[in-house]
């Protein structure tokens, strides 16, 4: 099981989401803690200026960007639409 920490930027972005989307985010984080490679999450490495970071899908539009601190520990950095990659 993956241990998760939440960075302030993630928390701020999360609080701005509609409650239905917040629930979806919680569900996907739960799935991620059980199996970070689950096919529904589409977990992948990022490139370019975000090299070294990873992302997984909440739904078609929203993503969560994170950093592996160790094999079993991650920091969630941001949640948002594709603009979080900019």
PyMOL Python script that loads the backbone (N, CA, C, O; Angstrom):
from pymol import cmd

cmd.read_pdbstr("""\
ATOM      1  N   UNK A   1       0.846  -1.187   0.000  1.00  0.00           N
ATOM      2  CA  UNK A   1       0.000   0.000   0.000  1.00  0.00           C
ATOM      3  C   UNK A   1       0.889   1.248   0.000  1.00  0.00           C
ATOM      4  O   UNK A   1       1.901   1.308   0.698  1.00  0.00           O
ATOM      5  N   UNK A   2       0.496   2.220  -0.782  1.00  0.00           N
ATOM      6  CA  UNK A   2       1.245   3.469  -0.930  1.00  0.00           C
ATOM      7  C   UNK A   2       0.839   4.463   0.158  1.00  0.00           C
ATOM      8  O   UNK A   2      -0.345   4.641   0.446  1.00  0.00           O
ATOM      9  N   UNK A   3       1.845   5.104   0.755  1.00  0.00           N
ATOM     10  CA  UNK A   3       1.586   6.177   1.718  1.00  0.00           C
ATOM     11  C   UNK A   3       1.549   7.497   0.941  1.00  0.00           C
ATOM     12  O   UNK A   3       2.399   7.750   0.087  1.00  0.00           O
ATOM     13  N   UNK A   4       0.555   8.332   1.249  1.00  0.00           N
ATOM     14  CA  UNK A   4       0.341   9.569   0.495  1.00  0.00           C
ATOM     15  C   UNK A   4       0.506  10.787   1.390  1.00  0.00           C
ATOM     16  O   UNK A   4       0.008  10.817   2.516  1.00  0.00           O
ATOM     17  N   UNK A   5       1.212  11.793   0.879  1.00  0.00           N
ATOM     18  CA  UNK A   5       1.230  13.107   1.530  1.00  0.00           C
ATOM     19  C   UNK A   5       0.674  14.115   0.524  1.00  0.00           C
ATOM     20  O   UNK A   5       0.786  13.933  -0.688  1.00  0.00           O
ATOM     21  N   UNK A   6       0.080  15.165   1.048  1.00  0.00           N
ATOM     22  CA  UNK A   6      -0.601  16.161   0.219  1.00  0.00           C
ATOM     23  C   UNK A   6       0.115  17.500   0.330  1.00  0.00           C
ATOM     24  O   UNK A   6       0.227  18.058   1.422  1.00  0.00           O
ATOM     25  N   UNK A   7       0.595  18.011  -0.782  1.00  0.00           N
ATOM     26  CA  UNK A   7       1.246  19.320  -0.809  1.00  0.00           C
ATOM     27  C   UNK A   7       0.181  20.421  -0.787  1.00  0.00           C
ATOM     28  O   UNK A   7      -0.940  20.199  -1.246  1.00  0.00           O
ATOM     29  N   UNK A   8       0.518  21.605  -0.259  1.00  0.00           N
ATOM     30  CA  UNK A   8      -0.468  22.696  -0.155  1.00  0.00           C
ATOM     31  C   UNK A   8      -1.160  23.051  -1.476  1.00  0.00           C
ATOM     32  O   UNK A   8      -2.357  23.338  -1.485  1.00  0.00           O
ATOM     33  N   UNK A   9      -0.428  23.034  -2.577  1.00  0.00           N
ATOM     34  CA  UNK A   9      -1.032  23.349  -3.877  1.00  0.00           C
ATOM     35  C   UNK A   9      -2.123  22.336  -4.236  1.00  0.00           C
ATOM     36  O   UNK A   9      -3.164  22.703  -4.779  1.00  0.00           O
ATOM     37  N   UNK A  10      -1.876  21.061  -3.927  1.00  0.00           N
ATOM     38  CA  UNK A  10      -2.884  20.031  -4.188  1.00  0.00           C
ATOM     39  C   UNK A  10      -4.138  20.302  -3.363  1.00  0.00           C
ATOM     40  O   UNK A  10      -5.253  20.248  -3.882  1.00  0.00           O
ATOM     41  N   UNK A  11      -3.954  20.591  -2.083  1.00  0.00           N
ATOM     42  CA  UNK A  11      -5.089  20.824  -1.179  1.00  0.00           C
ATOM     43  C   UNK A  11      -5.909  22.027  -1.651  1.00  0.00           C
ATOM     44  O   UNK A  11      -7.139  21.965  -1.672  1.00  0.00           O
ATOM     45  N   UNK A  12      -5.245  23.114  -2.027  1.00  0.00           N
ATOM     46  CA  UNK A  12      -5.956  24.305  -2.524  1.00  0.00           C
ATOM     47  C   UNK A  12      -6.766  23.980  -3.778  1.00  0.00           C
ATOM     48  O   UNK A  12      -7.935  24.353  -3.886  1.00  0.00           O
ATOM     49  N   UNK A  13      -6.140  23.290  -4.713  1.00  0.00           N
ATOM     50  CA  UNK A  13      -6.826  22.938  -5.963  1.00  0.00           C
ATOM     51  C   UNK A  13      -7.996  22.000  -5.698  1.00  0.00           C
ATOM     52  O   UNK A  13      -9.062  22.140  -6.297  1.00  0.00           O
ATOM     53  N   UNK A  14      -7.791  21.050  -4.804  1.00  0.00           N
ATOM     54  CA  UNK A  14      -8.839  20.080  -4.472  1.00  0.00           C
ATOM     55  C   UNK A  14     -10.063  20.783  -3.890  1.00  0.00           C
ATOM     56  O   UNK A  14     -11.194  20.466  -4.259  1.00  0.00           O
ATOM     57  N   UNK A  15      -9.847  21.727  -2.990  1.00  0.00           N
ATOM     58  CA  UNK A  15     -10.958  22.434  -2.344  1.00  0.00           C
ATOM     59  C   UNK A  15     -11.785  23.256  -3.334  1.00  0.00           C
ATOM     60  O   UNK A  15     -12.957  23.530  -3.077  1.00  0.00           O
ATOM     61  N   UNK A  16     -11.195  23.649  -4.450  1.00  0.00           N
ATOM     62  CA  UNK A  16     -11.901  24.440  -5.459  1.00  0.00           C
ATOM     63  C   UNK A  16     -12.753  23.581  -6.396  1.00  0.00           C
ATOM     64  O   UNK A  16     -13.569  24.108  -7.152  1.00  0.00           O
ATOM     65  N   UNK A  17     -12.565  22.263  -6.346  1.00  0.00           N
ATOM     66  CA  UNK A  17     -13.318  21.371  -7.230  1.00  0.00           C
ATOM     67  C   UNK A  17     -14.755  21.218  -6.749  1.00  0.00           C
ATOM     68  O   UNK A  17     -15.016  21.333  -5.552  1.00  0.00           O
ATOM     69  N   UNK A  18     -15.698  20.961  -7.664  1.00  0.00           N
ATOM     70  CA  UNK A  18     -17.075  20.657  -7.250  1.00  0.00           C
ATOM     71  C   UNK A  18     -17.094  19.390  -6.391  1.00  0.00           C
ATOM     72  O   UNK A  18     -16.236  18.523  -6.552  1.00  0.00           O
ATOM     73  N   UNK A  19     -18.054  19.280  -5.492  1.00  0.00           N
ATOM     74  CA  UNK A  19     -18.086  18.146  -4.555  1.00  0.00           C
ATOM     75  C   UNK A  19     -18.158  16.802  -5.275  1.00  0.00           C
ATOM     76  O   UNK A  19     -17.568  15.829  -4.805  1.00  0.00           O
ATOM     77  N   UNK A  20     -18.860  16.723  -6.394  1.00  0.00           N
ATOM     78  CA  UNK A  20     -18.934  15.456  -7.130  1.00  0.00           C
ATOM     79  C   UNK A  20     -17.555  15.052  -7.652  1.00  0.00           C
ATOM     80  O   UNK A  20     -17.208  13.871  -7.647  1.00  0.00           O
ATOM     81  N   UNK A  21     -16.779  16.026  -8.097  1.00  0.00           N
ATOM     82  CA  UNK A  21     -15.433  15.744  -8.582  1.00  0.00           C
ATOM     83  C   UNK A  21     -14.496  15.429  -7.417  1.00  0.00           C
ATOM     84  O   UNK A  21     -13.602  14.594  -7.554  1.00  0.00           O
ATOM     85  N   UNK A  22     -14.688  16.084  -6.277  1.00  0.00           N
ATOM     86  CA  UNK A  22     -13.895  15.764  -5.088  1.00  0.00           C
ATOM     87  C   UNK A  22     -14.085  14.293  -4.717  1.00  0.00           C
ATOM     88  O   UNK A  22     -13.122  13.614  -4.362  1.00  0.00           O
ATOM     89  N   UNK A  23     -15.315  13.804  -4.796  1.00  0.00           N
ATOM     90  CA  UNK A  23     -15.589  12.400  -4.482  1.00  0.00           C
ATOM     91  C   UNK A  23     -14.866  11.483  -5.465  1.00  0.00           C
ATOM     92  O   UNK A  23     -14.305  10.463  -5.068  1.00  0.00           O
ATOM     93  N   UNK A  24     -14.880  11.840  -6.729  1.00  0.00           N
ATOM     94  CA  UNK A  24     -14.188  11.057  -7.750  1.00  0.00           C
ATOM     95  C   UNK A  24     -12.680  11.038  -7.481  1.00  0.00           C
ATOM     96  O   UNK A  24     -12.034  10.003  -7.645  1.00  0.00           O
ATOM     97  N   UNK A  25     -12.122  12.175  -7.072  1.00  0.00           N
ATOM     98  CA  UNK A  25     -10.698  12.259  -6.735  1.00  0.00           C
ATOM     99  C   UNK A  25     -10.388  11.325  -5.568  1.00  0.00           C
ATOM    100  O   UNK A  25      -9.404  10.587  -5.613  1.00  0.00           O
ATOM    101  N   UNK A  26     -11.214  11.347  -4.528  1.00  0.00           N
ATOM    102  CA  UNK A  26     -11.008  10.461  -3.370  1.00  0.00           C
ATOM    103  C   UNK A  26     -10.997   8.997  -3.795  1.00  0.00           C
ATOM    104  O   UNK A  26     -10.150   8.221  -3.353  1.00  0.00           O
ATOM    105  N   UNK A  27     -11.942   8.628  -4.654  1.00  0.00           N
ATOM    106  CA  UNK A  27     -12.025   7.240  -5.113  1.00  0.00           C
ATOM    107  C   UNK A  27     -10.774   6.835  -5.884  1.00  0.00           C
ATOM    108  O   UNK A  27     -10.251   5.738  -5.686  1.00  0.00           O
ATOM    109  N   UNK A  28     -10.292   7.714  -6.761  1.00  0.00           N
ATOM    110  CA  UNK A  28      -9.100   7.388  -7.555  1.00  0.00           C
ATOM    111  C   UNK A  28      -7.847   7.345  -6.688  1.00  0.00           C
ATOM    112  O   UNK A  28      -6.952   6.539  -6.940  1.00  0.00           O
ATOM    113  N   UNK A  29      -7.771   8.202  -5.669  1.00  0.00           N
ATOM    114  CA  UNK A  29      -6.632   8.140  -4.748  1.00  0.00           C
ATOM    115  C   UNK A  29      -6.665   6.814  -3.994  1.00  0.00           C
ATOM    116  O   UNK A  29      -5.623   6.192  -3.791  1.00  0.00           O
ATOM    117  N   UNK A  30      -7.848   6.379  -3.580  1.00  0.00           N
ATOM    118  CA  UNK A  30      -7.980   5.079  -2.921  1.00  0.00           C
ATOM    119  C   UNK A  30      -7.515   3.947  -3.817  1.00  0.00           C
ATOM    120  O   UNK A  30      -6.800   3.050  -3.368  1.00  0.00           O
ATOM    121  N   UNK A  31      -7.911   3.982  -5.071  1.00  0.00           N
ATOM    122  CA  UNK A  31      -7.481   2.976  -6.036  1.00  0.00           C
ATOM    123  C   UNK A  31      -5.968   3.034  -6.223  1.00  0.00           C
ATOM    124  O   UNK A  31      -5.308   1.998  -6.306  1.00  0.00           O
ATOM    125  N   UNK A  32      -5.424   4.241  -6.288  1.00  0.00           N
ATOM    126  CA  UNK A  32      -3.982   4.426  -6.451  1.00  0.00           C
ATOM    127  C   UNK A  32      -3.206   3.839  -5.275  1.00  0.00           C
ATOM    128  O   UNK A  32      -2.167   3.209  -5.477  1.00  0.00           O
ATOM    129  N   UNK A  33      -3.697   4.036  -4.044  1.00  0.00           N
ATOM    130  CA  UNK A  33      -2.973   3.510  -2.880  1.00  0.00           C
ATOM    131  C   UNK A  33      -2.939   1.986  -2.893  1.00  0.00           C
ATOM    132  O   UNK A  33      -1.988   1.377  -2.403  1.00  0.00           O
ATOM    133  N   UNK A  34      -3.972   1.375  -3.450  1.00  0.00           N
ATOM    134  CA  UNK A  34      -4.018  -0.088  -3.530  1.00  0.00           C
ATOM    135  C   UNK A  34      -3.168  -0.628  -4.680  1.00  0.00           C
ATOM    136  O   UNK A  34      -2.485  -1.642  -4.536  1.00  0.00           O
ATOM    137  N   UNK A  35      -3.216   0.063  -5.827  1.00  0.00           N
ATOM    138  CA  UNK A  35      -2.506  -0.408  -7.012  1.00  0.00           C
ATOM    139  C   UNK A  35      -2.165   0.776  -7.922  1.00  0.00           C
ATOM    140  O   UNK A  35      -2.974   1.149  -8.771  1.00  0.00           O
ATOM    141  N   UNK A  36      -0.987   1.368  -7.759  1.00  0.00           N
ATOM    142  CA  UNK A  36      -0.611   2.541  -8.554  1.00  0.00           C
ATOM    143  C   UNK A  36      -0.592   2.293 -10.066  1.00  0.00           C
ATOM    144  O   UNK A  36      -0.657   3.239 -10.850  1.00  0.00           O
ATOM    145  N   UNK A  37      -0.505   1.044 -10.468  1.00  0.00           N
ATOM    146  CA  UNK A  37      -0.447   0.719 -11.895  1.00  0.00           C
ATOM    147  C   UNK A  37      -1.790   0.280 -12.459  1.00  0.00           C
ATOM    148  O   UNK A  37      -1.853  -0.225 -13.580  1.00  0.00           O
ATOM    149  N   UNK A  38      -2.862   0.462 -11.701  1.00  0.00           N
ATOM    150  CA  UNK A  38      -4.182   0.024 -12.166  1.00  0.00           C
ATOM    151  C   UNK A  38      -4.486   0.643 -13.529  1.00  0.00           C
ATOM    152  O   UNK A  38      -4.232   1.826 -13.756  1.00  0.00           O
ATOM    153  N   UNK A  39      -5.024  -0.161 -14.418  1.00  0.00           N
ATOM    154  CA  UNK A  39      -5.266   0.289 -15.791  1.00  0.00           C
ATOM    155  C   UNK A  39      -6.215   1.481 -15.867  1.00  0.00           C
ATOM    156  O   UNK A  39      -6.082   2.303 -16.774  1.00  0.00           O
ATOM    157  N   UNK A  40      -7.165   1.600 -14.948  1.00  0.00           N
ATOM    158  CA  UNK A  40      -8.110   2.723 -14.957  1.00  0.00           C
ATOM    159  C   UNK A  40      -7.421   4.061 -14.677  1.00  0.00           C
ATOM    160  O   UNK A  40      -7.934   5.112 -15.060  1.00  0.00           O
ATOM    161  N   UNK A  41      -6.272   4.029 -14.016  1.00  0.00           N
ATOM    162  CA  UNK A  41      -5.581   5.264 -13.634  1.00  0.00           C
ATOM    163  C   UNK A  41      -4.710   5.844 -14.746  1.00  0.00           C
ATOM    164  O   UNK A  41      -4.446   7.046 -14.772  1.00  0.00           O
ATOM    165  N   UNK A  42      -4.271   5.000 -15.649  1.00  0.00           N
ATOM    166  CA  UNK A  42      -3.382   5.440 -16.742  1.00  0.00           C
ATOM    167  C   UNK A  42      -2.160   6.185 -16.200  1.00  0.00           C
ATOM    168  O   UNK A  42      -1.788   7.236 -16.721  1.00  0.00           O
ATOM    169  N   UNK A  43      -1.547   5.641 -15.165  1.00  0.00           N
ATOM    170  CA  UNK A  43      -0.371   6.252 -14.537  1.00  0.00           C
ATOM    171  C   UNK A  43       0.790   6.293 -15.531  1.00  0.00           C
ATOM    172  O   UNK A  43       1.075   5.304 -16.207  1.00  0.00           O
ATOM    173  N   UNK A  44       1.455   7.447 -15.610  1.00  0.00           N
ATOM    174  CA  UNK A  44       2.567   7.575 -16.541  1.00  0.00           C
ATOM    175  C   UNK A  44       3.554   8.650 -16.087  1.00  0.00           C
ATOM    176  O   UNK A  44       3.217   9.560 -15.330  1.00  0.00           O
ATOM    177  N   UNK A  45       4.803   8.506 -16.587  1.00  0.00           N
ATOM    178  CA  UNK A  45       5.839   9.510 -16.347  1.00  0.00           C
ATOM    179  C   UNK A  45       5.548  10.731 -17.196  1.00  0.00           C
ATOM    180  O   UNK A  45       5.006  10.626 -18.296  1.00  0.00           O
ATOM    181  N   UNK A  46       5.913  11.890 -16.672  1.00  0.00           N
ATOM    182  CA  UNK A  46       5.764  13.124 -17.434  1.00  0.00           C
ATOM    183  C   UNK A  46       7.095  13.491 -18.086  1.00  0.00           C
ATOM    184  O   UNK A  46       8.158  13.045 -17.655  1.00  0.00           O
ATOM    185  N   UNK A  47       7.016  14.300 -19.120  1.00  0.00           N
ATOM    186  CA  UNK A  47       8.206  14.691 -19.877  1.00  0.00           C
ATOM    187  C   UNK A  47       8.378  16.203 -19.843  1.00  0.00           C
ATOM    188  O   UNK A  47       7.557  16.924 -19.277  1.00  0.00           O
ATOM    189  N   UNK A  48       9.443  16.661 -20.450  1.00  0.00           N
ATOM    190  CA  UNK A  48       9.691  18.098 -20.565  1.00  0.00           C
ATOM    191  C   UNK A  48       9.988  18.735 -19.228  1.00  0.00           C
ATOM    192  O   UNK A  48      10.763  18.198 -18.436  1.00  0.00           O
ATOM    193  N   UNK A  49       9.370  19.890 -18.969  1.00  0.00           N
ATOM    194  CA  UNK A  49       9.661  20.618 -17.734  1.00  0.00           C
ATOM    195  C   UNK A  49       9.154  19.884 -16.497  1.00  0.00           C
ATOM    196  O   UNK A  49       9.547  20.220 -15.380  1.00  0.00           O
ATOM    197  N   UNK A  50       8.288  18.890 -16.676  1.00  0.00           N
ATOM    198  CA  UNK A  50       7.775  18.101 -15.546  1.00  0.00           C
ATOM    199  C   UNK A  50       8.470  16.744 -15.432  1.00  0.00           C
ATOM    200  O   UNK A  50       7.984  15.851 -14.738  1.00  0.00           O
ATOM    201  N   UNK A  51       9.595  16.593 -16.107  1.00  0.00           N
ATOM    202  CA  UNK A  51      10.361  15.354 -16.060  1.00  0.00           C
ATOM    203  C   UNK A  51      10.671  14.999 -14.606  1.00  0.00           C
ATOM    204  O   UNK A  51      11.055  15.863 -13.817  1.00  0.00           O
ATOM    205  N   UNK A  52      10.502  13.736 -14.261  1.00  0.00           N
ATOM    206  CA  UNK A  52      10.729  13.278 -12.893  1.00  0.00           C
ATOM    207  C   UNK A  52       9.437  13.151 -12.106  1.00  0.00           C
ATOM    208  O   UNK A  52       9.411  12.546 -11.034  1.00  0.00           O
ATOM    209  N   UNK A  53       8.359  13.728 -12.644  1.00  0.00           N
ATOM    210  CA  UNK A  53       7.050  13.630 -12.001  1.00  0.00           C
ATOM    211  C   UNK A  53       6.192  12.618 -12.744  1.00  0.00           C
ATOM    212  O   UNK A  53       6.522  12.192 -13.851  1.00  0.00           O
ATOM    213  N   UNK A  54       5.097  12.245 -12.121  1.00  0.00           N
ATOM    214  CA  UNK A  54       4.165  11.276 -12.685  1.00  0.00           C
ATOM    215  C   UNK A  54       2.756  11.851 -12.619  1.00  0.00           C
ATOM    216  O   UNK A  54       2.498  12.838 -11.930  1.00  0.00           O
ATOM    217  N   UNK A  55       1.852  11.206 -13.354  1.00  0.00           N
ATOM    218  CA  UNK A  55       0.467  11.643 -13.375  1.00  0.00           C
ATOM    219  C   UNK A  55      -0.441  10.426 -13.467  1.00  0.00           C
ATOM    220  O   UNK A  55      -0.077   9.408 -14.056  1.00  0.00           O
ATOM    221  N   UNK A  56      -1.636  10.543 -12.876  1.00  0.00           N
ATOM    222  CA  UNK A  56      -2.675   9.547 -13.140  1.00  0.00           C
ATOM    223  C   UNK A  56      -4.004  10.251 -13.352  1.00  0.00           C
ATOM    224  O   UNK A  56      -4.201  11.384 -12.913  1.00  0.00           O
ATOM    225  N   UNK A  57      -4.909   9.566 -14.029  1.00  0.00           N
ATOM    226  CA  UNK A  57      -6.187  10.155 -14.433  1.00  0.00           C
ATOM    227  C   UNK A  57      -7.243  10.011 -13.355  1.00  0.00           C
ATOM    228  O   UNK A  57      -7.375   8.958 -12.732  1.00  0.00           O
ATOM    229  N   UNK A  58      -7.993  11.085 -13.143  1.00  0.00           N
ATOM    230  CA  UNK A  58      -9.193  11.045 -12.310  1.00  0.00           C
ATOM    231  C   UNK A  58     -10.374  10.702 -13.220  1.00  0.00           C
ATOM    232  O   UNK A  58     -11.190   9.839 -12.897  1.00  0.00           O
ATOM    233  N   UNK A  59     -10.450  11.380 -14.341  1.00  0.00           N
ATOM    234  CA  UNK A  59     -11.435  11.101 -15.382  1.00  0.00           C
ATOM    235  C   UNK A  59     -10.828  11.566 -16.704  1.00  0.00           C
ATOM    236  O   UNK A  59      -9.622  11.800 -16.781  1.00  0.00           O
ATOM    237  N   UNK A  60     -11.634  11.698 -17.722  1.00  0.00           N
ATOM    238  CA  UNK A  60     -11.094  12.081 -19.027  1.00  0.00           C
ATOM    239  C   UNK A  60     -10.418  13.450 -18.995  1.00  0.00           C
ATOM    240  O   UNK A  60      -9.435  13.673 -19.702  1.00  0.00           O
ATOM    241  N   UNK A  61     -10.935  14.358 -18.185  1.00  0.00           N
ATOM    242  CA  UNK A  61     -10.432  15.733 -18.168  1.00  0.00           C
ATOM    243  C   UNK A  61      -9.412  16.007 -17.062  1.00  0.00           C
ATOM    244  O   UNK A  61      -8.477  16.776 -17.282  1.00  0.00           O
ATOM    245  N   UNK A  62      -9.563  15.405 -15.887  1.00  0.00           N
ATOM    246  CA  UNK A  62      -8.760  15.769 -14.715  1.00  0.00           C
ATOM    247  C   UNK A  62      -7.653  14.766 -14.424  1.00  0.00           C
ATOM    248  O   UNK A  62      -7.803  13.560 -14.617  1.00  0.00           O
ATOM    249  N   UNK A  63      -6.529  15.313 -13.951  1.00  0.00           N
ATOM    250  CA  UNK A  63      -5.336  14.531 -13.632  1.00  0.00           C
ATOM    251  C   UNK A  63      -4.820  14.899 -12.248  1.00  0.00           C
ATOM    252  O   UNK A  63      -5.113  15.971 -11.719  1.00  0.00           O
ATOM    253  N   UNK A  64      -4.047  13.986 -11.680  1.00  0.00           N
ATOM    254  CA  UNK A  64      -3.308  14.253 -10.445  1.00  0.00           C
ATOM    255  C   UNK A  64      -1.828  14.083 -10.763  1.00  0.00           C
ATOM    256  O   UNK A  64      -1.412  13.051 -11.292  1.00  0.00           O
ATOM    257  N   UNK A  65      -1.039  15.099 -10.438  1.00  0.00           N
ATOM    258  CA  UNK A  65       0.412  15.055 -10.632  1.00  0.00           C
ATOM    259  C   UNK A  65       1.042  14.728  -9.289  1.00  0.00           C
ATOM    260  O   UNK A  65       0.665  15.286  -8.259  1.00  0.00           O
ATOM    261  N   UNK A  66       2.017  13.806  -9.312  1.00  0.00           N
ATOM    262  CA  UNK A  66       2.641  13.378  -8.063  1.00  0.00           C
ATOM    263  C   UNK A  66       4.115  13.079  -8.249  1.00  0.00           C
ATOM    264  O   UNK A  66       4.620  12.975  -9.367  1.00  0.00           O
ATOM    265  N   UNK A  67       4.788  12.945  -7.117  1.00  0.00           N
ATOM    266  CA  UNK A  67       6.215  12.650  -7.065  1.00  0.00           C
ATOM    267  C   UNK A  67       6.420  11.424  -6.193  1.00  0.00           C
ATOM    268  O   UNK A  67       5.911  11.360  -5.074  1.00  0.00           O
ATOM    269  N   UNK A  68       7.166  10.451  -6.704  1.00  0.00           N
ATOM    270  CA  UNK A  68       7.551   9.303  -5.878  1.00  0.00           C
ATOM    271  C   UNK A  68       8.665   9.740  -4.937  1.00  0.00           C
ATOM    272  O   UNK A  68       9.745  10.119  -5.389  1.00  0.00           O
ATOM    273  N   UNK A  69       8.412   9.690  -3.628  1.00  0.00           N
ATOM    274  CA  UNK A  69       9.447   9.983  -2.635  1.00  0.00           C
ATOM    275  C   UNK A  69      10.255   8.729  -2.353  1.00  0.00           C
ATOM    276  O   UNK A  69      11.448   8.800  -2.060  1.00  0.00           O
ATOM    277  N   UNK A  70       9.599   7.581  -2.445  1.00  0.00           N
ATOM    278  CA  UNK A  70      10.224   6.269  -2.338  1.00  0.00           C
ATOM    279  C   UNK A  70       9.291   5.294  -3.043  1.00  0.00           C
ATOM    280  O   UNK A  70       8.265   5.697  -3.591  1.00  0.00           O
ATOM    281  N   UNK A  71       9.641   4.035  -3.031  1.00  0.00           N
ATOM    282  CA  UNK A  71       8.815   3.032  -3.710  1.00  0.00           C
ATOM    283  C   UNK A  71       7.405   2.955  -3.132  1.00  0.00           C
ATOM    284  O   UNK A  71       6.461   2.628  -3.850  1.00  0.00           O
ATOM    285  N   UNK A  72       7.256   3.252  -1.851  1.00  0.00           N
ATOM    286  CA  UNK A  72       5.959   3.130  -1.177  1.00  0.00           C
ATOM    287  C   UNK A  72       5.420   4.452  -0.651  1.00  0.00           C
ATOM    288  O   UNK A  72       4.495   4.459   0.162  1.00  0.00           O
ATOM    289  N   UNK A  73       5.983   5.574  -1.100  1.00  0.00           N
ATOM    290  CA  UNK A  73       5.537   6.878  -0.602  1.00  0.00           C
ATOM    291  C   UNK A  73       5.527   7.904  -1.734  1.00  0.00           C
ATOM    292  O   UNK A  73       6.503   8.044  -2.471  1.00  0.00           O
ATOM    293  N   UNK A  74       4.400   8.623  -1.858  1.00  0.00           N
ATOM    294  CA  UNK A  74       4.283   9.662  -2.879  1.00  0.00           C
ATOM    295  C   UNK A  74       3.753  10.951  -2.270  1.00  0.00           C
ATOM    296  O   UNK A  74       3.097  10.943  -1.228  1.00  0.00           O
ATOM    297  N   UNK A  75       4.052  12.059  -2.944  1.00  0.00           N
ATOM    298  CA  UNK A  75       3.480  13.368  -2.613  1.00  0.00           C
ATOM    299  C   UNK A  75       2.581  13.775  -3.765  1.00  0.00           C
ATOM    300  O   UNK A  75       3.013  13.814  -4.917  1.00  0.00           O
ATOM    301  N   UNK A  76       1.326  14.079  -3.449  1.00  0.00           N
ATOM    302  CA  UNK A  76       0.412  14.591  -4.462  1.00  0.00           C
ATOM    303  C   UNK A  76       0.660  16.087  -4.581  1.00  0.00           C
ATOM    304  O   UNK A  76       0.553  16.819  -3.597  1.00  0.00           O
ATOM    305  N   UNK A  77       0.992  16.542  -5.785  1.00  0.00           N
ATOM    306  CA  UNK A  77       1.411  17.922  -6.008  1.00  0.00           C
ATOM    307  C   UNK A  77       0.300  18.815  -6.542  1.00  0.00           C
ATOM    308  O   UNK A  77       0.204  19.981  -6.158  1.00  0.00           O
ATOM    309  N   UNK A  78      -0.537  18.281  -7.421  1.00  0.00           N
ATOM    310  CA  UNK A  78      -1.566  19.106  -8.059  1.00  0.00           C
ATOM    311  C   UNK A  78      -2.694  18.234  -8.576  1.00  0.00           C
ATOM    312  O   UNK A  78      -2.499  17.062  -8.900  1.00  0.00           O
ATOM    313  N   UNK A  79      -3.871  18.826  -8.646  1.00  0.00           N
ATOM    314  CA  UNK A  79      -5.021  18.192  -9.290  1.00  0.00           C
ATOM    315  C   UNK A  79      -5.676  19.246 -10.170  1.00  0.00           C
ATOM    316  O   UNK A  79      -5.862  20.388  -9.751  1.00  0.00           O
ATOM    317  N   UNK A  80      -6.020  18.860 -11.383  1.00  0.00           N
ATOM    318  CA  UNK A  80      -6.660  19.801 -12.288  1.00  0.00           C
ATOM    319  C   UNK A  80      -6.791  19.234 -13.682  1.00  0.00           C
ATOM    320  O   UNK A  80      -6.485  18.067 -13.928  1.00  0.00           O
ATOM    321  N   UNK A  81      -7.253  20.081 -14.596  1.00  0.00           N
ATOM    322  CA  UNK A  81      -7.368  19.642 -15.983  1.00  0.00           C
ATOM    323  C   UNK A  81      -5.985  19.688 -16.634  1.00  0.00           C
ATOM    324  O   UNK A  81      -4.979  19.863 -15.946  1.00  0.00           O
ATOM    325  N   UNK A  82      -5.935  19.535 -17.931  1.00  0.00           N
ATOM    326  CA  UNK A  82      -4.639  19.461 -18.611  1.00  0.00           C
ATOM    327  C   UNK A  82      -3.792  20.721 -18.448  1.00  0.00           C
ATOM    328  O   UNK A  82      -2.592  20.690 -18.721  1.00  0.00           O
ATOM    329  N   UNK A  83      -4.383  21.814 -18.014  1.00  0.00           N
ATOM    330  CA  UNK A  83      -3.616  23.044 -17.786  1.00  0.00           C
ATOM    331  C   UNK A  83      -2.594  22.896 -16.662  1.00  0.00           C
ATOM    332  O   UNK A  83      -1.670  23.705 -16.574  1.00  0.00           O
ATOM    333  N   UNK A  84      -2.732  21.889 -15.803  1.00  0.00           N
ATOM    334  CA  UNK A  84      -1.739  21.715 -14.732  1.00  0.00           C
ATOM    335  C   UNK A  84      -0.378  21.332 -15.289  1.00  0.00           C
ATOM    336  O   UNK A  84       0.629  21.437 -14.589  1.00  0.00           O
ATOM    337  N   UNK A  85      -0.336  20.889 -16.541  1.00  0.00           N
ATOM    338  CA  UNK A  85       0.935  20.540 -17.168  1.00  0.00           C
ATOM    339  C   UNK A  85       1.686  21.764 -17.673  1.00  0.00           C
ATOM    340  O   UNK A  85       2.858  21.665 -18.036  1.00  0.00           O
ATOM    341  N   UNK A  86       1.029  22.905 -17.700  1.00  0.00           N
ATOM    342  CA  UNK A  86       1.660  24.125 -18.244  1.00  0.00           C
ATOM    343  C   UNK A  86       2.474  24.842 -17.193  1.00  0.00           C
ATOM    344  O   UNK A  86       3.070  25.881 -17.476  1.00  0.00           O
TER     345      UNK A  86
END
""", "prot")
cmd.dss("prot")
cmd.show_as("cartoon", "prot")
cmd.util.cbc("prot")
cmd.orient("prot")
